[in-house]
């Protein structure tokens, strides 16, 4: 069951990576809004874009439900910008 779920997510990453690569062929910038599984810590979608367009600059904005006065150790490497919003934003 887990293997099938992971394979389906890899297909999703490959599809979105290909879509972003095509978009970048037509425009200098592209924005893709995805869940953390696909982008945090240079997840699958980011890796797929980099594989299809080597040298492409990717900027990951990671949003977490945590709140704190600073960057948590678990957030290091999560993205280029980590936004900690707590539960008040309604991210359900």
N, C-alpha and C positions, 0 to 999 in steps of 0.2 A: 504494500500500500504506500509506504513512504517513498520507495523507489519510483513508483508511477507519479507521485506528486512532484518529486524533484525533477523528473524528466519533463513534466508539463511546464514547470517553471523555467527550465532551460530553453524549451521551445519558445516560450514567451520572451525571454531575454534575447534570443537570437532574432526573433521577429522585430522586436523594438529596436535592437541594435542596427539591424538592416534598414529600418525606417528612418532612424536618425542619420545614418550614413547617407541615404538618398537625399534627405532634406538638406544636409550640409553640402551636397553637390550643387544644389540650387541656391543656397543662401549661406552667408558667412556665419550665421548663428542659428542654433536650434535649442528649444527648451522642451524637456520631457519631464512630466510629473509622474513619479512612480512610487511604489511603496518601498520601505527601507530594505527589504530583502533583496531588491533589485539594484540598489545603489550604495547603501552604506558599506563602508570598508571596500570600496570599489567592487561592489557586487556584480552579478552576471551581466546586467544591461550595460553598465559602464565598460566592462571587459569586452563585450561584443562590439561596441562602438570602436574601441581602441584597436581591436583585431581587424576591423574592416577599414579603418582610416588611421593608420599609424601616424603618430605625430599630432593628432587632434587633441586640443586642450579641452579637458573636461573639468567642470566645476560642480561639485556635489554639495547641495544644501541639505543637511540632515535635520529633521525635526524630531524631538523626543518629548515625551510627556513629563519628564523629570523637571524639577526646579532646583536651582542651587545658586549660590553666589559666584560660582566659577565652573570651569570645565571639569567634569568628573573623569576619573581615570579610565572608566569604561567607554568614554566618548572619544578618547584619543584615536585618531585615524578614521573615525566614523565618516567624516566628510571634510570639505574645505571650510565650511561654515556649519557650526552646530547651533541650532536654535532650541532652547529648552523652554517649552511653553506651559508645562504643568497640565492639569486637567481642565483648566478654564477655557480652552479654545474649542472644545467640543469635537475632538478628533476621534469620535467613535465610529 
